[in-house]
Structure formats: structure tokens, C-alpha cells
Amino acid sequence: MRPVLLVSQFIGVFPICGVLGSDHTQLKYSKFSFKSLVSMTVMTATSVLAATTTLLVIREGLTYKAAGDIVYTLANASSMIAFYNLAKRWKSLMGKWAAVEDSMAGLPTVNVSRSIQILTAYVVCASMCEHTMAILYNRSPCIISLETYYKECFRHVFSFTKYALWKGILASLLGFYMVSAWNFTDLFLMTLSIALSSRFKQFNLELESIMHLDMDAKYWMKMRGIYNKLALLTKLVDANVSTLIWISFINNLFFVCLQLLHTTDPFQSIPKMIYSIISFSHLVFRACAVCMTAADVYHSSKAPMAILFSVPSSSYNIEVQRMTLQVSMENLSLSGCRFFFITRTLMLTVAGTIATYEIVLLQFRNISPDFSETTAINCTGLYSDDIYE
């Protein structure tokens, strides 16, 4: 996960030192380090922005766009706080992860580093391209001065403070940090899930290599011990990242519904149509990738069942029986604060939920006379630039 941790160092989200070290012992968190100070500054600014966004909505009324602004800022503030708290426990978590990997020495290897590198490169490049396109295509042609641009695009800032150029620049910088954090949350969950499921796949390859062979009780005791360590590691990872998973799923579900609703509106121009398609595709890819990679942890943990059922009668013993019972009964899956557990069938449930919400939103759109006004975005805002049309 080193490429992902390197990305976090540039966006002030995950203040961990020693990410370039050779092992987990060189990882360190310090609340007085420069990275922690940057992270706390961005986190505080995002929280303040979430508060001003809410106050502006209370003052001007709730619209579809305003609801998106609130969800976006609150989700970013929450994820930054969650990452900051996770940074304090990261070294301990990686220490336990390394201990599990040491116990699996000698098992067939599963290399996922290249997959993580490609995924990281794609998400970073796609998010930057999307952000640039949003600035280009969502900018109002009627804005002719920098002051007007900042006041229109960052109303949530300049509705509560007097305009100054340096404030506009800081608002733009904060917007970049928020867009980066929004994409980084999904990227982090994808790569962590890939790394965790690869440990189960490594375990499964070992079992496949001895399928139909007569193995003694000592071997099965060792394998059950390894599986138990993987189970404990999965539960530990889930306890540390379940908040981030919950934020990611709620955030992605909301904006997939909102962007899908905008596709029913006539496009103003071909460039904006192209941007809308690219933005929506990127969002759907991230949402599906998070779900599929996290679900792979659960399905990889259940894969040993087929091998255990094929153990020859001459090799069947109490250790095989115990392991079969554990694999079949234990739910080793990542979750969103234990409200939902991520499996492949969850995608069908989410798709059905999106369809239901879309019907409801379309009905509200038909009875809301000001809907077209609330969804019209003339310039890229601090947060809405990468979310809707």
C-alpha cells in the first residue's frame, strides 16, 4: 500500500511518517509533526466550511444542489477526522498485519503490488482530469473578473466574510484538498481490501496444492491457526476502517442518485455533456470498485470450504472439522459500522436502492417548479464542481 500512503502525504489526509521505510517499525505518528499540523489545519477548515454551508442552506432554503453541498462537506470533514484518528493506530495495525504475514511464510505468494500501483495511478489521474474539466466546463462565461468568479463559486465562504484575493486562493486550495480527500477515501479502501483478500488467496493456494492428499492432524492444526489469525486480522481491520466504509458508501450512493437525476435534464453543450458522462462514469467506477474489492475479502474467506469438503476420509480429523465449522459459520467481511456487510449481493441491493430513490427524486422533480433553477450550475464551486453537471 506504499503508493497510496505516498499520495496521502501530498493531500494532508493521513499524517503518517516513515511510509518509505522498509517495514512497519519505521512508521510513526506525531501530533507535533508538520504532516499532522497540515492535516489538522485542513480538517479544521473543512469542518468550518461544513458549518458555513449548513448555515447558508438554513438561511436560503434547501435545494438539490444545497443538499449535495451539505453531504459533500460533511462527508469530507468526517473522513478527514476518521483518517486522522486511524493514523494514531496505523503502526499498531500494521504490526499485527506483519505478524500474520510472518506466520504465512512458506505459503504460495500472491503479488498485488502492481495492481495497487495501476489502481492508484488511475484514480489520481482520473480525479485530477475530472477536477480540471469541472473548472473548464462549469465556469460561467459571464464572469469577467477574478473577484466575481470567487464570489460566485465560493458563496459559502464570502457570504460570511469580506472578499480578499488571498481568501479566494485559500478557498481554491481547500477545494482541491477536499476533492483529493473524496477520491482518496475510496482509493484507500480499494487497496486495503485488495491487500487483505490477497492474504486469504495465499492461504487458499496452499490448500489447493494439497487437495486430495493425505495430510496429518499437525498440518491441519497449523492451517487452522493461520486461518484464525486471518480472521482476527479481518475483524481488526474492519474495526478500524468501518467508519470510512460507511462514509464512502453513503456519499457515493447519494451522488450516484443525484448525478443520475441530472442526466434527465437537457445538456447545454456537447463539452458539458462529455464532462457529465466522464464524471458520472468515474463516480460509478469508484463506487463499484470499493464494493467489489471489499466483497472479495468475504468470498475469499469462504473459498476454503470447497477444499475442506474434498479432504479424504483417511485424513479427516478433529482439526479439519473445527476449521470447516469456523469457515462456514464465521462472517469475515468488511462492514459499514456493522450496519451492513459488504458482499457481492450487496451491489444488487444498492442498485435496487438507487432505482427506488431515482423514482422518488424524479417525482419530486416533476412537482418542484424551481428544480431547473436549483440544478443549474454556472461555475465550479468549492465542492460541487466535481459532483454535478
C-alpha positions as CSV (number, residue, x, y, z in Angstrom):
1,M,0.0,0.0,0.0
2,R,3.0,2.3,-0.2
3,P,1.8,4.1,-3.3
4,V,-1.4,5.0,-1.6
5,L,0.3,6.2,1.5
6,L,2.6,8.3,-0.6
7,V,-0.4,10.0,-2.2
8,S,-1.8,10.8,1.3
9,Q,1.3,12.7,2.2
10,F,0.6,15.3,-0.5
11,I,-3.1,15.9,0.4
12,G,-2.8,16.3,4.1
13,V,-5.2,13.4,4.9
14,F,-3.2,10.7,6.6
15,P,-0.3,12.1,8.8
16,I,2.0,9.1,9.0
17,C,5.8,9.4,8.9
18,G,8.1,6.8,7.6
19,V,6.0,5.5,4.7
20,L,9.2,4.9,2.7
21,G,10.7,2.7,5.4
22,S,11.4,-0.9,4.8
23,D,8.9,-2.2,7.4
24,H,6.2,-1.2,9.8
25,T,8.7,-0.4,12.7
26,Q,9.6,2.8,10.9
27,L,6.1,4.1,10.8
28,K,5.4,6.9,13.2
29,Y,2.6,9.2,14.2
30,S,3.4,12.5,16.0
31,K,0.8,15.2,16.6
32,F,3.5,17.8,16.5
33,S,4.9,16.8,13.1
34,F,4.5,19.1,10.1
35,K,2.2,16.5,8.4
36,S,-0.1,16.4,11.5
37,L,-0.3,20.2,11.6
38,V,-1.2,20.3,7.9
39,S,-3.8,17.6,8.4
40,M,-5.3,19.3,11.4
41,T,-5.4,22.6,9.5
42,V,-7.2,21.1,6.5
43,M,-9.5,19.1,8.8
44,T,-10.5,22.2,10.8
45,A,-11.0,24.3,7.7
46,T,-13.2,21.6,6.2
47,S,-15.3,21.4,9.4
48,V,-15.7,25.1,9.4
49,L,-16.8,25.1,5.8
50,A,-19.3,22.3,6.5
51,A,-20.8,24.6,9.3
52,T,-21.0,27.7,7.0
53,T,-22.6,25.5,4.2
54,T,-25.2,24.4,6.6
55,L,-25.9,27.9,7.9
56,L,-26.2,29.2,4.3
57,V,-28.7,26.5,3.5
58,I,-30.7,27.3,6.6
59,R,-30.7,31.0,5.5
60,E,-31.5,30.5,1.8
61,G,-33.5,27.2,1.9
62,L,-32.8,23.6,0.9
63,T,-32.4,22.7,-2.8
64,Y,-31.0,19.7,-4.6
65,K,-27.7,21.5,-5.0
66,A,-27.6,22.7,-1.4
67,A,-28.2,19.2,-0.2
68,G,-25.3,18.0,-2.3
69,D,-23.1,20.7,-0.8
70,I,-24.0,19.7,2.7
71,V,-23.4,16.0,2.1
72,Y,-20.1,16.6,0.4
73,T,-18.7,18.9,3.0
74,L,-19.9,16.8,5.9
75,A,-18.6,13.6,4.3
76,N,-15.2,15.2,3.7
77,A,-14.9,16.6,7.2
78,S,-15.9,13.2,8.7
79,S,-13.5,11.2,6.5
80,M,-10.6,13.6,7.4
81,I,-11.4,13.1,11.1
82,A,-11.6,9.4,10.6
83,F,-8.2,9.3,8.8
84,Y,-6.6,11.4,11.5
85,N,-7.7,9.0,14.2
86,L,-6.7,6.0,12.1
87,A,-3.2,7.4,11.7
88,K,-2.8,7.1,15.5
89,R,-3.5,3.4,15.3
90,W,-1.9,2.6,12.0
91,K,1.5,1.4,13.3
92,S,-0.1,-1.0,15.7
93,L,-2.4,-2.3,13.0
94,M,0.5,-2.8,10.5
95,G,2.5,-4.6,13.3
96,K,-0.3,-7.1,13.7
97,W,-0.6,-7.4,9.9
98,A,3.1,-8.1,9.6
99,A,2.9,-10.8,12.3
100,V,0.2,-12.6,10.3
101,E,2.3,-12.4,7.2
102,D,5.3,-13.9,9.1
103,S,3.2,-16.8,10.2
104,M,2.3,-17.4,6.5
105,A,6.0,-17.7,5.4
106,G,6.4,-20.6,3.1
107,L,2.9,-20.4,1.6
108,P,2.5,-19.6,-2.1
109,T,2.9,-15.9,-2.7
110,V,0.3,-13.6,-4.2
111,N,1.7,-10.4,-5.6
112,V,-0.8,-7.5,-5.8
113,S,1.7,-4.6,-5.8
114,R,1.3,-4.0,-9.5
115,S,-2.5,-4.0,-9.3
116,I,-2.3,-1.4,-6.5
117,Q,0.1,0.8,-8.4
118,I,-2.1,0.7,-11.5
119,L,-5.2,1.4,-9.5
120,T,-3.5,4.3,-7.6
121,A,-2.3,5.8,-10.9
122,Y,-5.7,5.6,-12.5
123,V,-7.6,7.2,-9.5
124,V,-5.1,10.0,-9.1
125,C,-5.0,10.8,-12.9
126,A,-8.8,10.5,-13.3
127,S,-9.6,12.7,-10.3
128,M,-7.2,15.4,-11.5
129,C,-8.6,15.3,-15.0
130,E,-12.1,15.4,-13.7
131,H,-11.3,18.4,-11.5
132,T,-9.7,20.3,-14.4
133,M,-12.6,19.6,-16.7
134,A,-15.1,20.8,-14.0
135,I,-13.2,24.1,-13.7
136,L,-13.2,24.5,-17.5
137,Y,-16.8,23.4,-18.3
138,N,-18.7,24.6,-15.3
139,R,-17.4,28.1,-15.4
140,S,-19.9,30.8,-16.3
141,P,-18.9,32.7,-19.5
142,C,-20.5,35.9,-17.9
143,I,-17.8,36.0,-15.2
144,I,-15.2,38.5,-16.3
145,S,-13.2,39.3,-13.1
146,L,-11.4,37.2,-10.6
147,E,-13.4,38.7,-7.7
148,T,-16.7,37.9,-9.3
149,Y,-15.5,34.4,-10.0
150,Y,-14.5,33.7,-6.4
151,K,-17.7,35.3,-5.0
152,E,-19.9,33.2,-7.3
153,C,-18.0,30.0,-6.9
154,F,-17.3,30.2,-3.1
155,R,-20.5,31.7,-1.8
156,H,-20.3,29.5,1.2
157,V,-17.1,31.4,2.1
158,F,-17.8,35.0,1.1
159,S,-21.4,35.1,2.4
160,F,-19.8,35.2,5.9
161,T,-16.6,37.1,5.3
162,K,-15.4,40.0,3.3
163,Y,-13.8,39.2,0.0
164,A,-10.0,39.2,-0.4
165,L,-7.8,37.7,-3.0
166,W,-5.8,35.6,-0.6
167,K,-9.1,34.2,0.8
168,G,-10.1,33.2,-2.7
169,I,-6.8,31.4,-3.3
170,L,-7.1,29.6,0.0
171,A,-10.7,28.6,-0.8
172,S,-9.5,27.2,-4.1
173,L,-6.7,25.3,-2.4
174,L,-9.1,23.9,0.2
175,G,-11.4,22.8,-2.7
176,F,-8.5,20.9,-4.2
177,Y,-7.8,19.2,-0.9
178,M,-11.4,18.2,-0.5
179,V,-11.6,16.8,-4.0
180,S,-8.4,14.8,-3.3
181,A,-9.7,13.5,0.0
182,W,-13.0,12.5,-1.6
183,N,-11.2,10.3,-4.1
184,F,-8.5,9.1,-1.7
185,T,-11.1,7.6,0.7
186,D,-12.3,5.2,-2.0
187,L,-8.7,4.5,-3.2
188,F,-7.6,3.7,0.3
189,L,-10.5,1.3,0.9
190,M,-9.9,-0.4,-2.5
191,T,-6.2,-1.0,-1.9
192,L,-6.7,-2.1,1.7
193,S,-9.3,-4.6,0.6
194,I,-7.1,-5.9,-2.2
195,A,-4.2,-6.4,0.2
196,L,-6.4,-8.2,2.8
197,S,-8.1,-10.5,0.3
198,S,-4.7,-11.4,-1.2
199,R,-3.7,-13.0,2.2
200,F,-6.8,-15.2,2.0
201,K,-5.9,-16.1,-1.6
202,Q,-2.4,-17.0,-0.5
203,F,-3.9,-19.3,2.1
204,N,-6.3,-20.8,-0.4
205,L,-3.5,-21.6,-2.9
206,E,-1.8,-23.6,-0.1
207,L,-4.9,-25.6,0.5
208,E,-5.4,-26.2,-3.3
209,S,-1.8,-27.6,-3.5
210,I,-2.7,-30.4,-1.1
211,M,-6.2,-31.1,-2.3
212,H,-6.9,-34.9,-2.2
213,L,-3.7,-35.5,-0.4
214,D,-3.4,-37.3,3.0
215,M,-2.3,-34.7,5.5
216,D,-1.8,-35.3,9.2
217,A,-3.6,-33.5,12.1
218,K,-0.4,-31.4,12.8
219,Y,-0.7,-29.9,9.3
220,W,-4.3,-29.1,9.7
221,M,-3.7,-27.6,13.1
222,K,-1.2,-25.3,11.6
223,M,-3.5,-24.2,8.8
224,R,-6.4,-23.7,11.2
225,G,-4.1,-21.5,13.3
226,I,-3.2,-19.4,10.2
227,Y,-6.9,-19.0,9.3
228,N,-7.8,-18.0,12.8
229,K,-5.1,-15.3,12.6
230,L,-6.5,-14.1,9.3
231,A,-10.0,-14.0,10.9
232,L,-8.7,-11.9,13.8
233,L,-6.9,-9.6,11.4
234,T,-10.0,-9.1,9.3
235,K,-12.0,-8.1,12.4
236,L,-9.3,-5.8,13.4
237,V,-9.2,-4.1,10.0
238,D,-12.9,-3.8,10.0
239,A,-13.0,-2.2,13.4
240,N,-10.5,0.5,12.2
241,V,-12.0,1.3,8.8
242,S,-15.7,0.6,9.2
243,T,-16.4,4.3,9.7
244,L,-14.6,5.2,6.4
245,I,-16.6,2.5,4.6
246,W,-19.9,3.9,6.0
247,I,-18.9,7.4,4.8
248,S,-17.8,6.2,1.4
249,F,-21.0,4.1,0.7
250,I,-23.4,6.8,1.9
251,N,-21.5,9.5,0.0
252,N,-21.3,7.5,-3.2
253,L,-24.9,6.4,-3.1
254,F,-26.2,9.9,-2.7
255,F,-24.1,11.4,-5.5
256,V,-24.8,8.5,-7.9
257,C,-28.5,9.2,-7.4
258,L,-28.0,12.9,-7.8
259,Q,-25.9,12.7,-10.9
260,L,-28.2,10.1,-12.4
261,L,-31.1,12.5,-11.9
262,H,-29.2,15.3,-13.7
263,T,-28.9,13.1,-16.8
264,T,-32.6,13.6,-17.4
265,D,-32.0,17.3,-17.9
266,P,-31.2,18.6,-21.4
267,F,-27.5,19.3,-21.8
268,Q,-26.4,22.9,-22.6
269,S,-23.5,21.9,-24.7
270,I,-21.5,19.0,-26.0
271,P,-18.5,19.7,-23.8
272,K,-20.7,19.7,-20.7
273,M,-22.3,16.5,-21.9
274,I,-18.9,14.9,-22.3
275,Y,-17.9,16.1,-18.8
276,S,-21.1,14.8,-17.2
277,I,-20.6,11.4,-18.8
278,I,-16.9,11.2,-17.7
279,S,-17.7,12.4,-14.2
280,F,-20.6,10.0,-13.7
281,S,-18.5,7.1,-15.1
282,H,-15.7,7.9,-12.7
283,L,-18.0,8.0,-9.8
284,V,-19.7,4.7,-10.7
285,F,-16.4,3.0,-11.2
286,R,-15.2,4.1,-7.7
287,A,-18.4,3.0,-6.1
288,C,-18.4,-0.4,-7.8
289,A,-14.6,-0.9,-7.2
290,V,-14.9,-0.2,-3.5
291,C,-17.9,-2.7,-3.2
292,M,-16.2,-5.4,-5.3
293,T,-12.8,-5.3,-3.7
294,A,-14.3,-5.2,-0.2
295,A,-16.7,-8.1,-1.1
296,D,-13.7,-10.1,-2.3
297,V,-12.5,-10.3,1.3
298,Y,-15.7,-12.2,2.3
299,H,-15.7,-14.5,-0.7
300,S,-12.0,-15.3,-0.4
301,S,-12.6,-16.2,3.3
302,K,-15.3,-18.7,2.2
303,A,-13.2,-20.3,-0.6
304,P,-11.6,-23.0,1.7
305,M,-15.0,-24.7,2.1
306,A,-14.7,-26.5,-1.3
307,I,-11.3,-27.8,-0.4
308,L,-12.3,-28.9,3.1
309,F,-15.2,-30.9,1.7
310,S,-12.8,-32.8,-0.5
311,V,-10.5,-33.9,2.3
312,P,-10.0,-37.7,2.0
313,S,-11.7,-39.8,4.7
314,S,-8.4,-41.1,5.8
315,S,-7.2,-37.6,6.6
316,Y,-10.4,-36.3,8.2
317,N,-9.8,-35.4,11.8
318,I,-11.0,-33.0,14.6
319,E,-8.8,-30.1,13.2
320,V,-10.5,-30.4,9.8
321,Q,-13.9,-30.5,11.5
322,R,-13.1,-27.4,13.6
323,M,-11.8,-25.5,10.6
324,T,-14.8,-26.4,8.5
325,L,-17.1,-25.2,11.2
326,Q,-15.2,-21.9,11.6
327,V,-15.1,-21.2,7.8
328,S,-18.8,-21.9,7.4
329,M,-20.1,-20.1,10.4
330,E,-17.8,-17.1,10.8
331,N,-18.7,-13.9,8.9
332,L,-15.4,-12.4,7.8
333,S,-16.4,-9.3,5.9
334,L,-15.8,-5.6,6.0
335,S,-18.7,-3.5,7.1
336,G,-20.1,0.0,7.4
337,C,-20.1,0.4,11.2
338,R,-21.8,-3.1,11.3
339,F,-24.9,-1.6,9.7
340,F,-24.3,-3.5,6.5
341,F,-21.8,-6.2,5.5
342,I,-20.1,-6.0,2.1
343,T,-20.7,-9.0,-0.1
344,R,-21.3,-9.2,-3.9
345,T,-25.0,-9.5,-3.4
346,L,-24.9,-6.0,-1.7
347,M,-24.3,-4.5,-5.2
348,L,-27.7,-5.8,-6.3
349,T,-29.3,-4.3,-3.1
350,V,-27.6,-1.0,-3.7
351,A,-28.7,-1.0,-7.4
352,G,-32.3,-1.6,-6.3
353,T,-32.0,1.2,-3.7
354,I,-30.7,3.6,-6.4
355,A,-33.6,2.8,-8.7
356,T,-36.1,3.4,-5.9
357,Y,-34.6,6.7,-4.9
358,E,-34.3,7.7,-8.5
359,I,-38.1,7.2,-9.0
360,V,-38.8,9.3,-5.9
361,L,-36.4,12.1,-7.0
362,L,-38.0,12.2,-10.4
363,Q,-41.4,12.6,-8.8
364,F,-40.1,15.5,-6.7
365,R,-38.5,17.0,-9.8
366,N,-41.9,16.9,-11.6
367,I,-43.7,18.7,-8.8
368,S,-40.9,21.2,-8.0
369,P,-41.2,24.3,-10.1
370,D,-37.8,25.6,-9.2
371,F,-35.9,22.4,-9.8
372,S,-34.3,23.5,-13.1
373,E,-33.0,26.6,-11.3
374,T,-31.6,24.6,-8.3
375,T,-29.8,22.2,-10.6
376,A,-28.3,24.8,-12.9
377,I,-24.7,25.3,-12.1
378,N,-22.9,28.0,-13.9
379,C,-19.5,27.8,-12.4
380,T,-17.4,25.4,-10.5
381,G,-18.0,25.7,-6.8
382,L,-15.8,24.8,-3.9
383,Y,-17.2,21.3,-3.8
384,S,-19.9,21.0,-6.4
385,D,-17.6,21.3,-9.3
386,D,-16.7,17.6,-9.3
387,I,-20.1,16.3,-8.4
388,Y,-22.8,17.5,-10.7
389,E,-23.2,18.9,-14.2
